[in-house]
Amino acid sequence: MSGGLTRRMAAVVAALVLAPIVVVFLLVRTLLSDPVVVPVLPTVIEPVSQAPEAALPPAQDRSPEIRGRILDAEGNAVRAATVRLVTPTAPVRVIRDTTTDRDGAFSFAHLPEGRARVDADHDPEGFVSSAVLAASAGHTTEVTLVLSATSGVRGTVTDGDKPVAGATVTVEGVPWAVPGATTDEQGAFHLTIVPDEATGLIAVARAYRTARVALPRQDPLAVHGETVVRIELTGAPAVEGEVAGVTGEAVRAEVIACAGEASEARTESGEDGTFELPSSAIGCGVIAEMQGFAPSDPVTAESGKRLRLRLKPGGAIEGFVVDERGAGVPTFTLGIEAYSSARHRQGDGGRPRGFEDPRGAFRLDNLAPGSYVLTASTSGRPPARSEAIEVVGGAPTRGVRIVLAKGGSVSGVVYDEGHKPLADVEVGFDSVSSVLASNASARTDDRGRYKLDGAPAGPLTLRVQKSGYRMRLVSGLEVSSGSTLAQDVTLTVADGGPGMELTGIGATLKMTDQGIELGSVGPGEPAERAGLTGGDRVVSIDGQGTEGMSVADVVQRLRGKAGSTVDVSVVHKGGESLDVTIERAAIVR
């Protein structure tokens, strides 16, 4: 009894072990007996869903696959070629796309049954398109495609009388991006990749109407050379448009096209929001700007297209002004010392504002996106700067903290040229900020003595003046908070001649959209002798970039003691860079 049970159990176990082997054998036999080539199916492959490809275990997945390799004309694998699976008939649609690996291989797996074609391109090797491929359940179709640069389009773009340089020529009729071309000085262009699906070319150039030319239909299986075309452009009318505010209302705003370029054009929209730009704006980005708002998104001006620009909400800055102990300063003035953005490299902020709050809290609203530096001041303390503050449209930047420290002191005696002490001389600090003046001041007593409190962090300039004498600017001074610097000064009688003495490089400064530039350069002064001219943009001083600096910051760094040197880097109007070392000198004006 027990022996028979044992034999039956052994037979069951053997059956369980052999059953999977038999199934595998039958499955392999079935697969091996299937034909390699499948008949062409009547349907077209449609775009598949985005469901994860691993939804079915590999052993059960019998969906079609198309895979292969992309080679160049010499048989080498092409890495990073763009490969697309497209519908075989018009209108052509992209079903899938991918890029080849380092072996030139690609794969489109888990496809529905139907027909499709494989297109591939890579610059500069060219373009290739396969024959129509069939996909059937349980089968993998493999193709090897060789890129060819022989199929392309050459041509010229003219306005009927002369070649048009800088025109952009792109392919039309292809449902994916194809590299375009730009015409040279002779108006010539060359498109190396022009898919067989392309129906025409589009040419766009500033001040001209957009032009289109048709391309002859090509047999994708035939060998053919380059097509040569000539595109003629005609002049375009002015560009019209309108500007709307955040809520869609018509607004008066500044409209800028081709910003920063030689062909830059500006205008202002009317009360109804409408504006007009010259035809030279065609092909350029156009934006609208208005104080209190973020600029509109750029829109490319096109021939015959009415532009619609919409301003975006501005940002805000929230923070506190405190003393060195962290206590809030209840009454203070706040101004924007410097501002820069993607379009405006530099800029000064508007009129300073007064605040009263026991905690020293403040909020500045309606700010265009960009980087800001704020300056705060209060009675009895030197102005202080914030760190750079990044502002985005539609949201406040919080947590800004500006510390108004006690500051240092400068004391000494003011003499005349005979070393006689001068009484009633006014002493103050010069150019401490581009937006806020220092409220620190002192006058000499009968013995010519003075003490001036509230000195800002250096470098700083002492301004000393008395009627009948030249104003004297003493630069290159530095004093730490809580310390006192001794500085005697000698004034010279004016006698109807020059009214000011200073030490520096002999140039004035101005703020522009591009940055801080030299205004006038004094003849024979150190700046001119070093090769600097008016309009040069100052990019660094002693190795420190001027991005985010105000005019006052740059002034203090260029000034200094006579005989000392300063390293200055500028960019000339023509774009040439110049690095110079300048020896400061005494300047009388």
C-alpha positions in Angstrom: 0.0 0.0 0.0 2.7 2.5 1.0 4.9 1.4 -2.0 2.1 2.0 -4.5 1.4 5.5 -3.0 5.1 6.3 -3.3 5.2 5.3 -7.0 2.1 7.4 -7.8 3.6 10.4 -6.0 6.8 10.0 -8.0 4.8 9.9 -11.3 3.0 13.2 -10.4 6.3 14.9 -9.6 7.8 13.7 -12.9 4.8 15.1 -14.8 5.1 18.5 -13.1 8.8 18.7 -14.0 8.4 17.6 -17.7 5.3 19.7 -18.5 7.2 23.1 -18.7 9.9 21.5 -20.9 7.3 20.2 -23.3 5.6 23.6 -23.5 8.9 25.4 -24.2 9.8 22.8 -26.9 6.4 23.4 -28.6 6.8 27.1 -28.3 10.3 27.1 -29.9 9.1 24.8 -32.7 6.2 27.1 -33.4 8.4 30.2 -33.5 11.0 28.6 -35.7 8.3 27.5 -38.1 7.0 31.1 -38.6 8.1 32.9 -41.8 10.5 35.9 -41.4 8.7 38.2 -43.9 5.2 39.2 -43.2 2.6 40.3 -45.7 1.8 44.0 -46.1 -1.1 44.9 -43.9 -3.9 47.2 -45.1 -3.8 49.5 -42.0 -1.5 52.3 -41.0 0.3 52.4 -37.7 -1.3 55.1 -35.5 0.4 56.8 -32.5 0.4 54.4 -29.5 -0.6 55.3 -26.0 1.9 56.4 -23.4 1.4 53.3 -21.2 4.7 51.9 -19.8 6.3 49.5 -22.2 6.9 47.0 -19.4 3.2 46.4 -18.9 3.5 42.8 -20.3 6.1 40.3 -19.3 8.6 39.7 -22.2 7.5 36.1 -22.6 3.9 37.3 -23.4 4.6 40.4 -25.4 4.0 39.7 -29.1 3.7 43.3 -30.3 5.7 44.2 -33.4 9.2 45.9 -33.2 11.1 47.8 -35.9 14.8 48.3 -35.2 18.0 48.8 -37.1 21.1 50.9 -37.5 22.0 54.3 -39.1 25.3 54.5 -41.0 27.1 57.2 -42.9 28.2 56.9 -46.6 31.4 55.2 -45.5 29.6 52.5 -43.5 30.4 54.0 -40.1 27.8 54.0 -37.3 26.2 57.5 -36.8 25.7 58.3 -33.1 22.9 60.7 -32.0 21.1 60.6 -35.4 17.4 61.6 -35.1 15.2 58.7 -36.1 11.5 59.0 -36.6 8.8 56.4 -37.3 6.2 58.1 -39.5 3.0 57.3 -41.3 3.7 56.2 -44.9 1.1 58.4 -46.6 0.2 62.1 -46.5 -0.4 63.9 -44.3 2.7 62.6 -42.7 2.6 62.3 -38.9 5.3 61.3 -36.5 4.4 58.2 -34.6 7.6 57.8 -32.5 11.0 59.4 -32.4 14.3 58.5 -30.9 18.1 58.9 -31.3 20.7 56.3 -32.1 23.2 55.0 -29.6 27.0 54.9 -30.1 26.6 51.9 -32.4 24.1 53.8 -34.5 21.3 51.5 -33.3 17.7 52.4 -32.7 14.5 50.5 -31.8 10.8 51.1 -31.8 9.2 48.4 -29.7 5.6 47.5 -28.7 4.1 48.8 -31.9 0.5 48.2 -33.1 0.2 46.2 -36.3 0.3 48.2 -39.6 2.6 50.0 -42.0 5.1 52.7 -41.3 8.3 54.3 -42.7 11.6 55.2 -40.9 13.1 58.6 -41.5 16.5 59.6 -40.1 18.8 62.6 -40.3 22.1 63.9 -38.9 24.0 67.0 -39.8 26.2 66.9 -41.9 25.8 63.3 -43.0 22.4 64.0 -44.4 18.9 62.3 -44.6 17.5 58.9 -45.4 14.0 57.5 -45.7 13.2 53.7 -45.7 10.7 51.9 -47.9 7.3 51.2 -46.3 7.7 48.6 -43.6 5.1 46.2 -42.3 4.7 45.3 -38.7 2.9 42.2 -37.5 2.4 40.6 -34.1 5.3 38.5 -32.9 7.8 39.8 -35.5 10.8 42.1 -35.5 11.7 44.0 -38.7 15.3 45.1 -39.0 16.6 47.8 -41.4 20.0 49.4 -42.1 19.8 52.9 -43.5 22.6 54.9 -45.0 22.5 58.7 -44.7 23.1 60.7 -47.9 24.0 64.3 -48.2 23.3 64.4 -51.9 19.7 65.5 -51.5 19.5 69.1 -50.6 18.6 72.6 -51.7 20.8 75.5 -52.8 19.7 78.9 -53.8 19.8 82.6 -53.5 17.5 85.2 -51.9 17.1 88.6 -53.5 14.8 91.6 -53.5 14.8 91.7 -57.3 17.7 94.2 -57.5 20.3 92.9 -54.9 21.0 89.9 -52.7 19.5 89.8 -49.3 22.0 88.8 -46.6 20.9 87.4 -43.2 17.6 86.0 -44.5 16.5 82.8 -42.8 15.4 79.9 -45.0 13.4 77.0 -43.5 11.7 73.9 -44.8 7.9 73.7 -44.9 5.6 70.7 -44.9 7.5 68.5 -42.4 6.0 67.7 -39.0 9.3 68.0 -37.2 12.1 70.6 -36.9 14.6 70.6 -39.8 17.8 72.7 -39.6 17.4 76.0 -41.5 20.0 78.2 -43.2 21.0 81.8 -43.3 22.0 83.7 -46.4 25.5 85.1 -46.8 26.5 88.5 -48.2 25.7 87.2 -51.7 22.3 86.1 -50.6 23.3 82.4 -51.0 22.1 79.5 -48.8 22.4 75.7 -48.6 20.1 73.3 -46.9 21.8 69.9 -46.6 18.8 68.1 -45.0 15.6 68.4 -46.9 13.2 65.4 -46.3 11.2 64.1 -49.2 8.0 65.2 -47.4 9.1 68.8 -47.7 6.6 70.8 -49.8 8.4 74.2 -49.9 10.7 76.7 -48.4 10.0 79.8 -46.3 12.3 82.9 -46.4 12.1 85.5 -43.7 14.2 88.7 -43.6 13.9 92.0 -41.8 11.9 94.7 -43.6 10.5 92.2 -46.2 7.4 90.2 -46.6 7.6 86.4 -45.8 8.1 84.5 -49.1 7.3 80.9 -49.9 8.4 78.8 -52.8 7.2 75.2 -53.7 9.6 72.3 -54.0 9.2 69.7 -56.7 7.9 66.3 -55.5 10.6 63.7 -55.3 10.5 59.9 -55.5 11.8 58.8 -52.1 13.3 55.7 -53.6 15.0 57.5 -56.5 18.5 58.9 -56.5 18.4 62.6 -57.1 20.7 65.6 -56.7 20.4 69.0 -55.2 17.5 71.3 -56.1 18.4 74.9 -57.0 15.8 77.6 -56.2 15.7 81.4 -56.3 13.6 83.3 -53.8 12.5 86.9 -54.4 11.4 89.1 -51.5 9.3 92.2 -51.6 9.2 95.1 -49.2 6.8 94.9 -46.2 4.6 97.5 -44.7 4.9 98.8 -41.1 4.3 96.3 -38.2 1.2 97.1 -36.2 0.1 95.9 -32.8 -1.4 96.6 -29.5 -0.4 96.5 -25.8 -2.6 95.3 -23.0 -2.2 95.4 -19.2 -2.4 92.4 -16.9 -6.2 92.4 -16.9 -6.4 92.9 -20.6 -7.1 96.7 -20.7 -5.4 98.9 -23.3 -2.3 100.7 -21.9 0.3 103.2 -22.9 3.7 101.5 -22.8 7.1 101.6 -24.4 7.5 99.1 -27.3 11.0 97.9 -28.2 12.0 95.8 -31.2 15.4 94.3 -32.0 16.7 95.4 -28.5 20.4 96.0 -28.3 21.0 95.7 -32.1 21.9 98.3 -34.7 18.3 98.1 -36.1 16.7 98.6 -32.7 13.4 100.5 -33.0 11.3 102.1 -30.2 7.9 103.6 -30.0 5.1 104.2 -27.5 1.6 102.8 -27.7 -1.3 105.2 -27.6 -4.1 105.5 -25.0 -5.9 102.8 -27.0 -2.8 100.5 -26.7 -2.1 100.5 -30.5 1.4 101.1 -31.9 3.3 101.0 -35.2 6.9 99.9 -35.8 9.0 100.2 -39.0 9.2 97.2 -41.3 12.8 96.8 -40.2 11.4 95.2 -37.1 10.2 92.1 -39.1 12.1 89.1 -37.8 12.9 90.7 -34.5 11.6 90.1 -31.0 9.2 92.8 -29.8 8.4 93.5 -26.1 6.4 96.1 -24.2 7.6 97.7 -21.0 5.8 99.8 -18.4 6.8 101.0 -15.0 5.2 98.8 -12.3 4.8 95.7 -14.5 7.0 92.9 -15.7 7.7 93.2 -19.5 5.6 91.3 -21.9 6.9 88.0 -23.4 8.8 88.7 -26.7 6.8 88.2 -29.9 8.5 87.9 -33.2 7.4 90.5 -35.7 6.1 88.9 -39.0 5.0 90.4 -42.2 1.2 91.0 -42.1 0.9 89.8 -38.6 -0.7 92.1 -35.9 1.3 91.9 -32.7 -0.5 91.5 -29.4 1.7 92.2 -26.3 0.5 91.7 -22.8 2.3 93.0 -19.7 2.8 90.7 -16.8 2.5 91.4 -13.0 5.5 93.0 -11.3 7.2 91.6 -8.2 7.9 93.0 -4.8 10.6 93.2 -2.1 9.8 92.8 1.6 12.3 93.3 4.4 13.5 95.2 7.5 15.9 98.0 8.2 17.7 97.5 11.6 20.6 98.9 13.6 23.8 97.0 14.5 21.9 95.4 17.5 19.1 94.1 15.3 16.5 96.6 16.6 14.2 98.0 14.0 14.9 101.6 12.7 11.5 103.3 13.0 12.1 106.1 10.4 14.2 105.7 7.3 14.5 106.4 3.6 14.9 103.6 1.0 16.0 103.8 -2.6 17.0 101.5 -5.4 20.7 101.9 -5.8 21.2 99.6 -8.8 19.1 97.4 -11.0 19.9 95.0 -13.8 17.8 92.5 -15.8 18.1 90.3 -18.9 17.5 93.3 -21.1 18.7 96.2 -19.0 22.2 95.3 -17.9 22.2 98.2 -15.4 19.8 100.9 -14.2 19.1 103.3 -11.4 15.8 103.0 -9.4 13.3 105.8 -9.2 12.6 108.3 -6.5 13.5 107.2 -2.9 10.7 106.6 -0.5 10.3 107.4 3.2 9.0 104.7 5.6 7.8 104.8 9.2 7.4 101.5 11.1 8.4 100.6 14.6 9.9 97.3 13.4 11.7 98.9 10.5 9.6 96.9 8.0 9.2 97.9 4.3 7.7 96.7 1.1 8.4 97.9 -2.4 5.7 96.9 -5.0 5.4 97.0 -8.8 9.0 96.0 -9.6 10.1 94.6 -12.9 11.9 91.2 -12.6 15.6 91.5 -12.2 18.4 92.0 -9.7 18.1 94.9 -7.2 20.5 96.6 -4.7 18.7 98.8 -2.1 20.2 101.7 -0.1 18.7 102.7 3.2 19.5 105.8 5.3 18.4 107.5 8.6 19.5 110.5 10.5 22.8 110.1 12.3 23.9 107.0 10.4 25.6 106.5 7.1 23.6 104.9 4.2 23.9 101.1 3.9 23.4 98.7 1.0 21.6 95.4 0.7 23.0 92.4 -1.0 21.7 91.8 -4.6 18.0 90.8 -4.4 16.5 88.7 -7.2 12.9 89.7 -8.0 10.5 87.6 -10.1 7.1 88.8 -11.5 4.0 88.1 -9.6 5.5 87.2 -6.3 7.3 89.1 -3.4 10.9 88.4 -2.4 11.0 88.3 1.4 13.6 88.2 4.1 15.7 91.2 3.0 17.7 92.8 5.9 19.6 96.1 5.7 21.8 97.0 8.7 22.4 100.7 9.4 25.6 100.6 11.5 26.8 103.5 13.5 29.7 104.3 11.1 33.1 105.8 11.6 34.3 109.4 12.1 36.8 111.6 10.3 38.5 114.5 12.2 41.2 117.0 11.5 42.1 120.6 10.8 41.5 122.6 7.6 44.2 125.1 6.6 44.8 127.7 3.9 47.9 127.7 1.7 49.8 129.6 4.4 49.0 126.8 7.0 46.5 129.1 8.8 43.5 127.4 10.3 40.2 128.2 8.5 37.0 128.6 10.4 33.4 127.9 9.2 34.5 125.4 6.5 31.8 122.9 5.5 32.8 119.3 5.6 30.7 116.3 4.3 30.9 113.0 2.4 30.7 113.0 -1.4 28.9 110.4 -3.6 28.0 108.0 -0.9 25.1 106.7 -3.0 23.5 107.2 -6.4 20.0 107.7 -4.9 20.5 109.0 -1.3 22.6 111.9 -0.1 24.6 111.6 3.2 23.0 113.7 6.0 26.3 113.9 7.8 27.9 117.4 8.0 30.2 119.4 10.1 31.8 122.9 10.2 35.3 123.9 11.4 35.6 125.9 14.6 37.8 129.0 15.1 40.9 126.8 15.2 39.9 125.0 12.0 39.1 121.8 13.7 36.2 119.5 12.6 34.8 116.1 13.4 32.5 114.4 11.0 30.5 111.4 12.2 28.6 108.8 10.1 31.4 107.8 7.7 30.2 105.0 5.4 32.3 101.9 4.7 35.1 102.9 2.3 36.4 103.8 0.0 34.9 107.2 0.6 35.5 110.8 -0.4 35.6 113.8 2.0 34.1 117.0 0.5 35.6 120.2 2.0 34.3 123.7 0.8 34.4 127.3 1.8 33.3 130.4 -0.1 36.3 132.0 -1.9 38.3 128.7 -2.0 38.3 125.8 -4.4 36.2 122.8 -3.3 38.5 120.0 -2.3 37.6 116.3 -2.7 39.8 114.0 -0.7 39.4 110.4 -2.0 40.6 107.0 -1.1 39.8 107.2 2.6 38.6 104.2 4.6 37.4 104.0 8.2 35.7 101.2 10.1 32.5 101.6 12.1 33.3 103.1 15.5 36.8 104.2 14.6 38.1 107.7 13.9 40.4 108.7 11.0 42.7 111.8 11.2 42.7 113.8 8.0 43.9 117.4 7.7 43.0 119.3 4.5 44.5 122.4 2.8 42.3 124.7 0.7 43.5 126.9 -2.2 42.1 130.4 -2.9 39.9 130.3 -6.1 40.8 133.7 -7.4 38.1 133.4 -10.1 39.9 130.4 -11.6 39.0 126.6 -11.3 36.6 125.8 -8.5 37.4 122.2 -7.6 40.4 120.0 -6.9 40.2 116.2 -6.8 42.4 113.1 -7.5 41.3 110.4 -10.0 41.5 109.4 -13.7 39.9 112.5 -15.2 36.6 111.1 -16.6 32.9 111.4 -15.9 30.5 108.5 -15.7 26.9 107.8 -16.8 24.4 105.0 -16.4 23.0 103.3 -19.6 21.0 100.2 -20.4 24.3 98.5 -21.3 26.1 99.4 -18.1 28.2 102.2 -16.7 30.0 104.1 -19.4 32.5 106.9 -19.5 30.9 110.2 -20.3 33.5 112.8 -21.0 37.3 112.2 -20.8 39.4 115.2 -20.0 42.0 116.1 -22.6 45.5 115.1 -21.3 44.0 113.5 -18.2 45.1 110.0 -17.0 42.1 108.2 -18.7 42.8 109.7 -22.1 46.5 108.9 -21.8 45.6 105.3 -21.1 43.5 105.1 -24.3 40.0 105.5 -22.8 37.4 107.4 -24.7 33.8 108.6 -24.0 31.3 105.8 -24.5 33.6 103.1 -23.2 31.7 100.6 -21.0 33.5 100.0 -17.7 33.3 96.2 -17.0 35.7 95.8 -14.1 37.9 97.8 -11.6 40.8 96.2 -9.9 39.5 92.8 -11.0 36.0 93.3 -9.6 33.1 93.3 -12.1 30.9 96.3 -12.2 27.7 94.3 -12.8 25.3 95.4 -10.0 27.4 98.5 -9.1 25.9 102.0 -9.1 27.6 105.1 -10.5 28.6 106.1 -7.0 30.3 102.7 -6.4 32.4 103.1 -9.6 33.2 106.7 -8.8 34.7 105.8 -5.4 36.8 103.0 -6.9 38.2 105.1 -9.7 39.1 108.0 -7.3 42.0 107.7 -5.0 45.2 109.2 -3.8 47.4 110.9 -6.4 50.2 108.6 -7.6 48.3 105.4 -6.8 47.2 103.1 -9.6 43.9 101.4 -10.6 43.3 98.5 -13.1 40.4 99.2 -15.4 38.8 97.0 -18.0 36.5 98.6 -20.6 34.7 97.6 -23.8 34.9 100.2 -26.7 31.8 101.0 -28.7 33.1 98.7 -31.5 33.2 95.7 -29.1 37.0 95.7 -28.6 38.1 95.0 -25.0 40.9 97.0 -23.4 42.7 96.4 -20.0 44.7 99.3 -18.7 46.5 100.3 -15.5 46.0 104.0 -14.8 48.0 106.2 -12.4 45.7 108.6 -10.6 46.6 112.3 -10.7 45.5 115.6 -9.2 42.9 117.3 -11.3 41.9 120.9 -11.2 38.6 122.0 -12.8 
